[in-house]
């Protein structure tokens, strides 16, 4: 098992990075809950992000080629939002709070796995603290 690139620690770190990015986007949604015309945003689910990291990145080999669109945590309009206020705002505070709680659970899970895996390494190396 490769602990530096493709192992459980790297996977936990990817999940932590995703959770951090999603929390940032959700916090921005909550901060703009009263902004007229603001559309709620979200990031792609972690499973999709993980599926796309398995393929190698595209290269621009000719000047006429299009460059990639950006990072995997680029926010996009949340199309699952069904509520819209008269001023055009699509942020539902209840929905955002639920998503924040789910993302917090994802973060806690990744942190727990990270800690447990490192504890196994310490045990294997004969270190108890």
Order of alpha helices (4+ residues) and beta strands (2+ residues): alpha-beta-alpha-beta-alpha
